Amino acid sequence: MTSPAAPSLTALLDRLVPWPDDGTRPDAPVAVDATDRLLLTEAAPLVADAGPRGVVVIGDRFGALTLGALALGADTVRAHHDTVDSETATLHNASRSQDALGPEDVHGRIATSDGLGPTLLDGARLVLLQLPKSLGELTEIAEAVARYAADDVTLLAGGRIKHMTRAMNDVLGDRFESVHATLARSKSRALVASTPRPEARTAAPLYPARERLTDPELLAAATPTHDGAAPAEHVDVVAHGGTFAGAGLDHGTRFLLSTAGRWPAASRVRDAVDLGSGTGLLAVVLGRRYPDARVIGTDRSAAAVASARATLAANGVEGTVTRSDAGDDLPDASADLVLLNPPFHDRAAVSTDAAHRMFATAGRILRPGGELWCVFNTKLRYRGSLARAVGPTEHVAQDPRFTVTRSRKP
C-alpha cells in the first residue's frame, strides 16, 4: 500500500476474522482475500477526494472493504450487504477494530442500507464492489450507481479472474462511458467504470423483473384444497437481480410442487413457512393453497426479501417476509408446515453449511406432528441429516437430478 494510512490499514486487515468462524479451521474462508486488497490499493488515492459520505461499499463479505475504506481516511462509509450474515460479520469486525480506527465510535461511521436506492448511493463519488456471480445482480447494481451516484463517480468492481467474464465489461459499458481493467494481482483484477451515460440516468430499470407463470404443476399446487375451488390461472413473480432463478420457476422448486397433493390437509396447517424464500414463489403457493393459514417467508438475502414481498403483493397474498440467517428469527414450535429448497452454493463455492442450518431451524420451529418438505440435489444425500435434525424422514420422489423428502417432527 502506498497511502499514508497504509500501516494502520495493514494492521486492521490482519485482525479481521471470517466471523462466525474464527479462521482457525483448515477449511475456513479467508476474511480478507486478494480482491479486497486490490480494491483497497486502487481506492487509496481516491478516498480523500470522495468527500463527506462519498464512499459506498457493496458486497463486502467480512468487512475488509468497509473498514479498509475507513482506515484509508473515509469519514463515513455507506454499505450494502445483500446477505444478513455478511452485514453481521462486518459489524462484528468493526467492534474488533475499534482501537485501530481511532477514538470515534466505528459503528457510527458505517451506515448500512437494505437496498440499492438513493439512500445508499445519492452523491456517491467512489463505489467499491466485490463482483457478484450473477450478471443480473451486477446489472441492477450498475443501473443504481449510474442513476443515483455523482456525475464524477468511480466504480471499482473487483473479482477473481477465473470468475470474471467479458459480459461483465459489457454490463458496465452499457451504463458508463469509460470502462477499463486494472493489471492482475494475485489472480484478481478490478474493472474501473466512470462517467455514467446520460441515458443510464433516466432509462427504465431492468430490475426488478416481473413474469407471469402458467406452469401446470405450479398452478395445481397453488389451488386451494377444498372441493369446488377454482383453479389458479397464473402466478406473477417479481425478482431482483441477485435472486436465485430470477423471475422463473427452477427445476427443483417445480419438482417439489409436483408433490403438493401429498402435503398436509388444510385443516392441519395453521402456520406455514417458506424457509429460504427466494422470490417468494413457494410463499404464494402456501398462501393460495392454505388461505386460512398464516404464511411466513424468510431469507438471508435483502434482494430475496424484497422480491418475495413484491411477489406476495403482486398475487394478492397476505404474508410476512423477514431477513434472517437460516430463519434464526422464527419462534420455536411455531409452524405446522415448512417448505424448503436449500441453497448449495455460497458465492462461487459449493457449500452445504446453510442447508444444515436450515434443517436445524425446521426441527426447532415445527410443532409436534408438523412436516418439512424438502427438495435437494440427489447427490447431496441429505436424508440422514434431515432425520437427525427434524425427525423420521421418508423418500417421496426422485428424478434424474432431485429428491423430495418428507420429515415429520415427533
Secondary structure as UniProt FT lines:
FT   TURN            4..5
FT   HELIX           6..15
FT   TURN            19..20
FT   TURN            26..27
FT   HELIX           34..50
FT   TURN            52..53
FT   STRAND          55..58
FT   HELIX           64..71
FT   TURN            72..73
FT   STRAND          77..80
FT   HELIX           84..96
FT   HELIX           98..100
FT   HELIX           107..109
FT   STRAND          110..112
FT   HELIX           118..121
FT   TURN            122..123
FT   STRAND          126..130
FT   HELIX           135..148
FT   TURN            151..152
FT   STRAND          154..160
FT   HELIX           161..163
FT   HELIX           166..173
FT   TURN            174..175
FT   STRAND          176..181
FT   TURN            186..187
FT   STRAND          188..196
FT   HELIX           198..202
FT   STRAND          209..213
FT   HELIX           216..221
FT   TURN            227..228
FT   STRAND          235..239
FT   TURN            241..242
FT   TURN            244..247
FT   HELIX           251..257
FT   TURN            258..259
FT   HELIX           260..262
FT   HELIX           266..268
FT   STRAND          271..275
FT   TURN            278..279
FT   HELIX           281..289
FT   TURN            291..292
FT   STRAND          294..299
FT   HELIX           302..314
FT   TURN            315..316
FT   STRAND          320..323
FT   TURN            326..329
FT   TURN            332..333
FT   STRAND          335..340
FT   STRAND          345..346
FT   TURN            347..348
FT   STRAND          349..350
FT   HELIX           353..365
FT   STRAND          366..377
FT   HELIX           378..380
FT   HELIX           383..389
FT   STRAND          393..398
FT   STRAND          402..408
//
